[in-house]
Amino acid sequence: PKTSFRHFSFPWDLSKRFNESSNKIALVFGGEGTGLSTEDLQKCDFLTTLPTWEGYPIANLSHSVNGFLYQLHSDRVRNQQGIDAGLPEIVPIEGDLSPELRDTFLEAVEQFSLSVPGNQERKDSIKNSLTRMVMKSSPTNDEVTRL
């Protein structure tokens, strides 16, 4: 069988290995329904597979390519943003909102919602909507201070 001669790893293992290497690489995908032949597999240095649900253990080619490229690119962004000229530090990977400023913002939203005319249900709805809307964007300290 095809799998008897090599160990398969996962996309994140592949990504880690490639990030630690300066060599050129090629991703090789088999055709839908057939995969790679045993002969083709023997020519590959590193074999990897997408983890799938055992009830339906296949992925079509476009989904497989997408899964691997997403893993490789997301790791590259996390490791190289601001270092690699092709990945300038335009957007922070994580928001840097301090817990103290977050609490101050939430208190201000609470005060604002209480000042709006209407019943308590409306006030709670305004507070929840405004909080979700702002926090969904992972604001920075500077952005929350401006609000």
N, C-alpha and C positions, 0 to 999 in steps of 0.2 A: 504493500500500500504506500501511497504518497507520503504519509506522515511518519513512516517508520524510521527514517534515516536522520531526521533533524528535529530539534526542539523549537516549537513556535513560541514567540514572546508577544507582548502586547504593544500597541502604538506608543504608549508613554515610555516603554523601554527603548524602542527604536529612536524616539525623539531625544532621549537622554544620550544615547550612544552617538547620534549624529551631532548633537550640540557640543560634544567633547572632541569632535574630530574636525580636522581641516581638509579632509579628503573630499573629492567629488563623490556624489552618490546618485543612484538611480532607483526610483521606485518602479517595481515591475508588478503589474496586475494581470491576472488571468482573465480570460473571457467569461462572460456570464454563462452559468450552467456547466462550464467545463473546468474553470480554474486553470492552473498551470500544470503542465505535464510533469512527470517525475524527472525527465531529462532537464526541463527548464528549472525545476526546483533545485536540482543538484548544482546548477550554475550559480545560484544565489549564495551570497555570503551570510545573509541574515534573514531569517524567516519570521514573519509576524502575522498575526491574525486579529481581526476585530472581535471583541467579545460580543456575543449575540445571545439571545434567549434560546435555551435548549429546545423549546417547542417549535421554533422556526429559526434554525441556526445558519441562515444565509443572509447576505446583503447584496443588493444589486451593485453593479460596478460604480455607478455615479455616487452612491452612498458610501462605498468603501473608499473611493478617492477622496471624497469630502471629509470623511472621518480622519484619515491619515494627514491630509493637508492642514486641517484645522488643528490637530494636535501639534504638528511641527511648527506651524505659524504661531500659535498661542504661546508655546514654550519660547520661541525665538523672541517674541515681543516682551514677555516677562523678563527674559535674561539679557536682552540687548537694547531695549528702549533707552534712548539717551546716550548710548555708547556707539551703536551702529548708525552711520550717516543716513541710512535708508529708513531708520526708525527714530525720528526726532522726538524729543520729549514734549509733544504738543499737548497731549491729554494724559493727566496722571492715571496710572494704572489703578490706584485705589484713592478714594477720597481721603482727605486729611483733616476731617472735621473733628475737633477736640471734643471730648465728652462734656467739658464745662460749657463750651459754646453751643453744643447741641441742646443741653438742658436749658440754657438761656433762650434759645430759639423756641423750644417747645413751650416755655412759660409765656413768651410773647404771643405765640399762636393761641394759647389758651385765653389770654387776656383779650386778644382781638375777637375771638369767637364769642366770648361772653358779652362783648360790647355791641354785637350785631343784634338788631331787633328780631324777635321771633321766639318760638318755644325752645325748650331744651333740646329736643330732637334735632331741630335745625342748627342750633349752636354746635352740637356734637358732630353733626354731618360736616359743617364748615371746618371745624377743627381737624377732623380725620382726613378730609379731602385735601386740605392745605398741607398738612403734615406729610401725607403720602406723596403728594405731587412734588414737594421740594426734596424729600429724602430719597425718592426714586432716582434722582439725578446724581446722588453721591456728592453733594456740594462740598466745596473747600471752605476753610475757615474764612477766607476773604469774601467768598460769595455770600455766606450766611451773615457776616458782619454787615455787608451792604444792604441786606434785606432788613 
